[in-house]
Amino acid sequence: MQADREEKLKEIAAQRVRVSALVAQDPEISGGERQKQMRLDGHLKHLEWLKIQADINDPLIKKRFEDGEGIHSISAG
């Protein structure tokens, strides 16, 4: 479980680099502003998915969720 979490954290770091590069990129290179925004939205959605996958393998988060504390912390934050 820990190895998978570490792999996801590496993927998160790489995805953040991709997002930063795309934000800085000229829209003309991306095929226009609309195309750039669509690509950016896709990258951000994938980044959020990776964060969830990494959290699934975090023993502390898993324990809080199993203890019923995970739902309360989500609604409060």
MOPAC internal coordinates of N, CA, C and O (Angstrom, degrees):
PM7 1SCF
backbone

  N    0.0000 0     0.00 0     0.00 0    0    0    0
  C    1.4315 1     0.00 0     0.00 0    1    0    0
  C    1.5314 1   111.07 1     0.00 0    2    1    0
  O    1.2310 1   120.50 1   138.13 1    3    2    1
  N    1.3100 1   116.65 1   -41.87 1    3    2    1
  C    1.4607 1   120.90 1  -179.68 1    5    3    2
  C    1.5311 1   111.37 1   -64.95 1    6    5    3
  O    1.2310 1   120.81 1   140.33 1    7    6    5
  N    1.3256 1   116.06 1   -39.67 1    7    6    5
  C    1.4664 1   119.76 1  -179.91 1    9    7    6
  C    1.5274 1   110.82 1   -63.72 1   10    9    7
  O    1.2310 1   120.51 1   139.69 1   11   10    9
  N    1.3334 1   116.63 1   -40.31 1   11   10    9
  C    1.4602 1   120.39 1   178.52 1   13   11   10
  C    1.5240 1   110.30 1   -64.98 1   14   13   11
  O    1.2310 1   120.64 1   138.43 1   15   14   13
  N    1.3220 1   116.38 1   -41.57 1   15   14   13
  C    1.4734 1   120.38 1   178.68 1   17   15   14
  C    1.5289 1   110.56 1   -62.00 1   18   17   15
  O    1.2310 1   120.35 1   136.53 1   19   18   17
  N    1.3215 1   116.93 1   -43.47 1   19   18   17
  C    1.4689 1   120.28 1   178.72 1   21   19   18
  C    1.5196 1   111.11 1   -62.53 1   22   21   19
  O    1.2310 1   120.35 1   141.28 1   23   22   21
  N    1.3194 1   116.93 1   -38.72 1   23   22   21
  C    1.4638 1   121.21 1   177.47 1   25   23   22
  C    1.5321 1   110.17 1   -63.86 1   26   25   23
  O    1.2310 1   120.56 1   137.19 1   27   26   25
  N    1.3137 1   116.54 1   -42.81 1   27   26   25
  C    1.4715 1   120.48 1   178.85 1   29   27   26
  C    1.5287 1   110.50 1   -64.15 1   30   29   27
  O    1.2310 1   120.10 1   141.64 1   31   30   29
  N    1.3195 1   117.42 1   -38.36 1   31   30   29
  C    1.4614 1   120.18 1   178.49 1   33   31   30
  C    1.5286 1   111.18 1   -64.50 1   34   33   31
  O    1.2310 1   120.36 1   143.46 1   35   34   33
  N    1.3306 1   116.92 1   -36.54 1   35   34   33
  C    1.4696 1   120.34 1   175.37 1   37   35   34
  C    1.5252 1   110.21 1   -65.47 1   38   37   35
  O    1.2310 1   120.64 1   138.56 1   39   38   37
  N    1.3377 1   116.39 1   -41.44 1   39   38   37
  C    1.4645 1   120.53 1   178.64 1   41   39   38
  C    1.5272 1   110.76 1   -64.72 1   42   41   39
  O    1.2310 1   120.32 1   143.10 1   43   42   41
  N    1.3364 1   116.99 1   -36.90 1   43   42   41
  C    1.4620 1   120.99 1   177.75 1   45   43   42
  C    1.5208 1   109.90 1   -62.13 1   46   45   43
  O    1.2310 1   120.40 1   134.84 1   47   46   45
  N    1.3171 1   116.84 1   -45.16 1   47   46   45
  C    1.4687 1   120.74 1   179.40 1   49   47   46
  C    1.5313 1   110.64 1   -60.90 1   50   49   47
  O    1.2310 1   120.48 1   136.58 1   51   50   49
  N    1.3167 1   116.70 1   -43.42 1   51   50   49
  C    1.4682 1   120.57 1   179.70 1   53   51   50
  C    1.5281 1   110.73 1   -65.73 1   54   53   51
  O    1.2310 1   120.36 1   140.77 1   55   54   53
  N    1.3149 1   116.92 1   -39.23 1   55   54   53
  C    1.4653 1   120.71 1   179.89 1   57   55   54
  C    1.5236 1   110.80 1   -66.68 1   58   57   55
  O    1.2310 1   120.27 1   142.93 1   59   58   57
  N    1.3174 1   117.08 1   -37.07 1   59   58   57
  C    1.4672 1   120.42 1   177.21 1   61   59   58
  C    1.5253 1   111.22 1   -63.33 1   62   61   59
  O    1.2310 1   120.59 1   142.66 1   63   62   61
  N    1.3264 1   116.49 1   -37.34 1   63   62   61
  C    1.4695 1   120.51 1   176.75 1   65   63   62
  C    1.5300 1   109.46 1   -64.16 1   66   65   63
  O    1.2310 1   120.46 1   136.82 1   67   66   65
  N    1.3334 1   116.72 1   -43.18 1   67   66   65
  C    1.4768 1   120.24 1   178.51 1   69   67   66
  C    1.5251 1   110.98 1   -61.12 1   70   69   67
  O    1.2310 1   120.44 1   136.18 1   71   70   69
  N    1.3306 1   116.77 1   -43.82 1   71   70   69
  C    1.4605 1   120.71 1   180.00 1   73   71   70
  C    1.5311 1   109.66 1   -62.15 1   74   73   71
  O    1.2310 1   120.08 1   133.97 1   75   74   73
  N    1.3142 1   117.45 1   -46.03 1   75   74   73
  C    1.4657 1   120.89 1   179.88 1   77   75   74
  C    1.5192 1   111.47 1   -60.08 1   78   77   75
  O    1.2310 1   120.77 1   136.94 1   79   78   77
  N    1.3202 1   116.14 1   -43.06 1   79   78   77
  C    1.4677 1   120.34 1   179.84 1   81   79   78
  C    1.5251 1   110.67 1   -64.55 1   82   81   79
  O    1.2310 1   120.38 1   139.57 1   83   82   81
  N    1.3085 1   116.87 1   -40.43 1   83   82   81
  C    1.4606 1   120.13 1  -179.29 1   85   83   82
  C    1.5238 1   111.05 1   -68.40 1   86   85   83
  O    1.2310 1   120.06 1   140.34 1   87   86   85
  N    1.3136 1   117.48 1   -39.66 1   87   86   85
  C    1.4642 1   121.10 1   178.16 1   89   87   86
  C    1.5298 1   109.90 1   -60.50 1   90   89   87
  O    1.2310 1   120.36 1   139.76 1   91   90   89
  N    1.3223 1   116.92 1   -40.24 1   91   90   89
  C    1.4647 1   121.23 1  -178.20 1   93   91   90
  C    1.5344 1   112.89 1   -78.63 1   94   93   91
  O    1.2310 1   120.32 1   165.78 1   95   94   93
  N    1.3099 1   117.00 1   -14.22 1   95   94   93
  C    1.4624 1   120.94 1  -174.90 1   97   95   94
  C    1.5339 1   112.11 1   -73.23 1   98   97   95
  O    1.2310 1   121.27 1   -36.80 1   99   98   97
  N    1.3225 1   115.17 1   143.20 1   99   98   97
  C    1.4581 1   121.61 1   175.51 1  101   99   98
  C    1.5301 1   108.77 1   -64.89 1  102  101   99
  O    1.2310 1   119.87 1   -48.78 1  103  102  101
  N    1.3263 1   117.84 1   131.22 1  103  102  101
  C    1.4681 1   120.33 1  -179.32 1  105  103  102
  C    1.5340 1   113.85 1   -56.47 1  106  105  103
  O    1.2310 1   120.37 1   150.81 1  107  106  105
  N    1.3138 1   116.90 1   -29.19 1  107  106  105
  C    1.4670 1   119.56 1  -179.75 1  109  107  106
  C    1.5265 1   111.54 1   -65.03 1  110  109  107
  O    1.2310 1   120.30 1   147.12 1  111  110  109
  N    1.3147 1   117.03 1   -32.88 1  111  110  109
  C    1.4611 1   121.39 1   178.12 1  113  111  110
  C    1.5244 1   109.95 1   -69.32 1  114  113  111
  O    1.2310 1   121.10 1   147.95 1  115  114  113
  N    1.3333 1   115.51 1   -32.05 1  115  114  113
  C    1.4634 1   121.26 1  -178.05 1  117  115  114
  C    1.5217 1   112.95 1   -83.48 1  118  117  115
  O    1.2310 1   119.96 1   174.92 1  119  118  117
  N    1.3120 1   117.67 1    -5.08 1  119  118  117
  C    1.4545 1   120.53 1  -177.90 1  121  119  118
  C    1.5123 1   112.69 1    95.89 1  122  121  119
  O    1.2310 1   120.65 1  -160.26 1  123  122  121
  N    1.3123 1   116.36 1    19.74 1  123  122  121
  C    1.4637 1   121.29 1   179.26 1  125  123  122
  C    1.5184 1   111.08 1   110.71 1  126  125  123
  O    1.2310 1   121.81 1   -14.17 1  127  126  125
  N    1.3319 1   114.14 1   165.83 1  127  126  125
  C    1.4645 1   120.41 1  -176.34 1  129  127  126
  C    1.5268 1   111.85 1   -63.36 1  130  129  127
  O    1.2310 1   120.40 1   138.51 1  131  130  129
  N    1.3218 1   116.85 1   -41.49 1  131  130  129
  C    1.4725 1   119.88 1  -178.90 1  133  131  130
  C    1.5250 1   111.21 1   -63.32 1  134  133  131
  O    1.2310 1   120.69 1   134.81 1  135  134  133
  N    1.3173 1   116.29 1   -45.19 1  135  134  133
  C    1.4689 1   120.82 1   179.61 1  137  135  134
  C    1.5271 1   110.81 1   -63.87 1  138  137  135
  O    1.2310 1   121.04 1   139.40 1  139  138  137
  N    1.3393 1   115.61 1   -40.60 1  139  138  137
  C    1.4642 1   119.79 1   178.49 1  141  139  138
  C    1.5233 1   109.92 1   -61.83 1  142  141  139
  O    1.2310 1   120.14 1   135.54 1  143  142  141
  N    1.3308 1   117.34 1   -44.46 1  143  142  141
  C    1.4617 1   121.12 1  -179.27 1  145  143  142
  C    1.5265 1   111.19 1   -65.02 1  146  145  143
  O    1.2310 1   120.28 1   141.43 1  147  146  145
  N    1.3167 1   117.07 1   -38.57 1  147  146  145
  C    1.4691 1   120.12 1   177.77 1  149  147  146
  C    1.5269 1   110.68 1   -63.62 1  150  149  147
  O    1.2310 1   120.31 1   136.59 1  151  150  149
  N    1.3263 1   117.01 1   -43.41 1  151  150  149
  C    1.4597 1   120.93 1   177.33 1  153  151  150
  C    1.5211 1   111.24 1   -63.82 1  154  153  151
  O    1.2310 1   120.80 1   137.36 1  155  154  153
  N    1.3336 1   116.07 1   -42.64 1  155  154  153
  C    1.4575 1   121.00 1   179.52 1  157  155  154
  C    1.5323 1   110.40 1   -62.41 1  158  157  155
  O    1.2310 1   120.34 1   135.90 1  159  158  157
  N    1.3180 1   116.95 1   -44.10 1  159  158  157
  C    1.4663 1   120.85 1   177.70 1  161  159  158
  C    1.5250 1   110.96 1   -59.03 1  162  161  159
  O    1.2310 1   120.36 1   138.03 1  163  162  161
  N    1.3139 1   116.92 1   -41.97 1  163  162  161
  C    1.4627 1   121.21 1   178.11 1  165  163  162
  C    1.5182 1   112.20 1   -63.28 1  166  165  163
  O    1.2310 1   120.85 1   136.61 1  167  166  165
  N    1.3266 1   115.98 1   -43.39 1  167  166  165
  C    1.4716 1   120.04 1   178.47 1  169  167  166
  C    1.5261 1   111.30 1   -63.96 1  170  169  167
  O    1.2310 1   120.53 1   138.38 1  171  170  169
  N    1.3235 1   116.58 1   -41.62 1  171  170  169
  C    1.4662 1   120.17 1  -179.32 1  173  171  170
  C    1.5258 1   111.39 1   -67.89 1  174  173  171
  O    1.2310 1   120.72 1   141.60 1  175  174  173
  N    1.3171 1   116.24 1   -38.40 1  175  174  173
  C    1.4630 1   120.13 1   177.66 1  177  175  174
  C    1.5326 1   110.07 1   -63.84 1  178  177  175
  O    1.2310 1   120.46 1   137.43 1  179  178  177
  N    1.3197 1   116.73 1   -42.57 1  179  178  177
  C    1.4620 1   120.74 1   178.22 1  181  179  178
  C    1.5328 1   110.70 1   -65.16 1  182  181  179
  O    1.2310 1   120.20 1   141.93 1  183  182  181
  N    1.3115 1   117.22 1   -38.07 1  183  182  181
  C    1.4651 1   121.56 1   178.08 1  185  183  182
  C    1.5325 1   110.25 1   -61.39 1  186  185  183
  O    1.2310 1   120.09 1   135.67 1  187  186  185
  N    1.3116 1   117.44 1   -44.33 1  187  186  185
  C    1.4706 1   120.72 1   178.35 1  189  187  186
  C    1.5205 1   110.80 1   -63.42 1  190  189  187
  O    1.2310 1   120.22 1   140.26 1  191  190  189
  N    1.3256 1   117.18 1   -39.74 1  191  190  189
  C    1.4628 1   121.39 1   178.23 1  193  191  190
  C    1.5297 1   110.33 1   -62.19 1  194  193  191
  O    1.2310 1   120.69 1   136.99 1  195  194  193
  N    1.3261 1   116.28 1   -43.01 1  195  194  193
  C    1.4663 1   120.34 1   178.45 1  197  195  194
  C    1.5250 1   111.37 1   -62.29 1  198  197  195
  O    1.2310 1   120.34 1   139.94 1  199  198  197
  N    1.3252 1   116.95 1   -40.06 1  199  198  197
  C    1.4679 1   120.46 1   178.57 1  201  199  198
  C    1.5247 1   110.67 1   -61.30 1  202  201  199
  O    1.2310 1   120.51 1   137.41 1  203  202  201
  N    1.3160 1   116.63 1   -42.59 1  203  202  201
  C    1.4703 1   120.70 1   178.66 1  205  203  202
  C    1.5184 1   110.13 1   -64.13 1  206  205  203
  O    1.2310 1   120.56 1   136.45 1  207  206  205
  N    1.3200 1   116.54 1   -43.55 1  207  206  205
  C    1.4622 1   120.14 1   179.86 1  209  207  206
  C    1.5274 1   111.32 1   -62.55 1  210  209  207
  O    1.2310 1   120.28 1   141.79 1  211  210  209
  N    1.3194 1   117.06 1   -38.21 1  211  210  209
  C    1.4640 1   120.51 1   178.05 1  213  211  210
  C    1.5234 1   110.52 1   -67.62 1  214  213  211
  O    1.2310 1   120.43 1   139.98 1  215  214  213
  N    1.3282 1   116.79 1   -40.02 1  215  214  213
  C    1.4637 1   120.69 1  -179.87 1  217  215  214
  C    1.5251 1   111.78 1   -67.81 1  218  217  215
  O    1.2310 1   119.99 1   149.02 1  219  218  217
  N    1.3057 1   117.62 1   -30.98 1  219  218  217
  C    1.4639 1   120.80 1   178.31 1  221  219  218
  C    1.5211 1   110.37 1   -57.93 1  222  221  219
  O    1.2310 1   120.88 1   145.36 1  223  222  221
  N    1.3091 1   115.93 1   -34.64 1  223  222  221
  C    1.4674 1   120.93 1  -177.39 1  225  223  222
  C    1.5271 1   113.20 1   -94.72 1  226  225  223
  O    1.2310 1   119.98 1  -168.99 1  227  226  225
  N    1.3151 1   117.65 1    11.01 1  227  226  225
  C    1.4649 1   121.25 1   176.42 1  229  227  226
  C    1.5255 1   107.77 1   -90.06 1  230  229  227
  O    1.2310 1   119.81 1   -64.62 1  231  230  229
  N    1.3279 1   117.96 1   115.38 1  231  230  229
  C    1.4686 1   120.57 1  -176.21 1  233  231  230
  C    1.5296 1   113.77 1   -57.55 1  234  233  231
  O    1.2310 1   119.63 1   143.43 1  235  234  233
  N    1.3297 1   118.31 1   -36.57 1  235  234  233
  C    1.4603 1   120.33 1  -179.45 1  237  235  234
  C    1.5242 1   111.73 1   -68.35 1  238  237  235
  O    1.2310 1   120.52 1   137.87 1  239  238  237
  N    1.3129 1   116.60 1   -42.13 1  239  238  237
  C    1.4637 1   120.56 1   178.71 1  241  239  238
  C    1.5189 1   109.83 1   -66.57 1  242  241  239
  O    1.2310 1   120.74 1   137.88 1  243  242  241
  N    1.3227 1   116.18 1   -42.12 1  243  242  241
  C    1.4591 1   120.44 1   178.87 1  245  243  242
  C    1.5260 1   110.75 1   -60.68 1  246  245  243
  O    1.2310 1   120.04 1   136.65 1  247  246  245
  N    1.3272 1   117.54 1   -43.35 1  247  246  245
  C    1.4637 1   121.25 1  -179.73 1  249  247  246
  C    1.5182 1   110.83 1   -64.50 1  250  249  247
  O    1.2310 1   120.02 1   134.95 1  251  250  249
  N    1.3422 1   117.56 1   -45.05 1  251  250  249
  C    1.4639 1   120.26 1   178.92 1  253  251  250
  C    1.5201 1   110.88 1   -59.92 1  254  253  251
  O    1.2310 1   120.49 1   139.05 1  255  254  253
  N    1.3252 1   116.68 1   -40.95 1  255  254  253
  C    1.4552 1   120.25 1   179.93 1  257  255  254
  C    1.5248 1   110.29 1   -65.53 1  258  257  255
  O    1.2310 1   120.53 1   135.02 1  259  258  257
  N    1.3308 1   116.59 1   -44.98 1  259  258  257
  C    1.4617 1   120.47 1  -179.90 1  261  259  258
  C    1.5215 1   111.56 1   -65.18 1  262  261  259
  O    1.2310 1   120.08 1   150.13 1  263  262  261
  N    1.3357 1   117.46 1   -29.87 1  263  262  261
  C    1.4646 1   121.59 1   177.80 1  265  263  262
  C    1.5225 1   112.24 1   -81.48 1  266  265  263
  O    1.2310 1   120.41 1   179.12 1  267  266  265
  N    1.3338 1   116.83 1    -0.88 1  267  266  265
  C    1.4532 1   121.14 1   179.91 1  269  267  266
  C    1.5125 1   114.31 1    83.76 1  270  269  267
  O    1.2310 1   120.19 1  -171.96 1  271  270  269
  N    1.3086 1   117.25 1     8.04 1  271  270  269
  C    1.4560 1   121.03 1  -179.60 1  273  271  270
  C    1.5234 1   112.29 1   -88.65 1  274  273  271
  O    1.2310 1   120.03 1   162.76 1  275  274  273
  N    1.3107 1   117.55 1   -17.24 1  275  274  273
  C    1.4587 1   121.89 1  -177.26 1  277  275  274
  C    1.5142 1   113.28 1   -65.97 1  278  277  275
  O    1.2310 1   120.35 1   140.85 1  279  278  277
  N    1.3140 1   116.94 1   -39.15 1  279  278  277
  C    1.4648 1   121.02 1  -178.49 1  281  279  278
  C    1.5268 1   110.30 1   -67.91 1  282  281  279
  O    1.2310 1   120.23 1   138.98 1  283  282  281
  N    1.3228 1   117.17 1   -41.02 1  283  282  281
  C    1.4547 1   120.60 1  -179.42 1  285  283  282
  C    1.5192 1   111.27 1   -66.60 1  286  285  283
  O    1.2310 1   120.01 1   141.53 1  287  286  285
  N    1.3148 1   117.58 1   -38.47 1  287  286  285
  C    1.4600 1   120.29 1  -178.48 1  289  287  286
  C    1.5263 1   110.73 1   -70.00 1  290  289  287
  O    1.2310 1   119.92 1   149.53 1  291  290  289
  N    1.3250 1   117.77 1   -30.47 1  291  290  289
  C    1.4582 1   120.73 1   178.71 1  293  291  290
  C    1.5171 1   109.98 1   -70.81 1  294  293  291
  O    1.2310 1   119.72 1   134.37 1  295  294  293
  N    1.3174 1   118.14 1   -45.63 1  295  294  293
  C    1.4558 1   120.46 1  -177.65 1  297  295  294
  C    1.5357 1   112.01 1   -70.48 1  298  297  295
  O    1.2310 1   120.50 1   153.13 1  299  298  297
  N    1.3137 1   116.65 1   -26.87 1  299  298  297
  C    1.4673 1   120.00 1   179.81 1  301  299  298
  C    1.5230 1   111.76 1   -79.64 1  302  301  299
  O    1.2310 1   120.40 1   154.34 1  303  302  301
  N    1.3405 1   116.85 1   -25.66 1  303  302  301
  C    1.4555 1   119.24 1  -173.71 1  305  303  302
  C    1.4414 1   112.56 1  -100.81 1  306  305  303
  O    1.2310 1   120.10 1   180.00 1  307  306  305

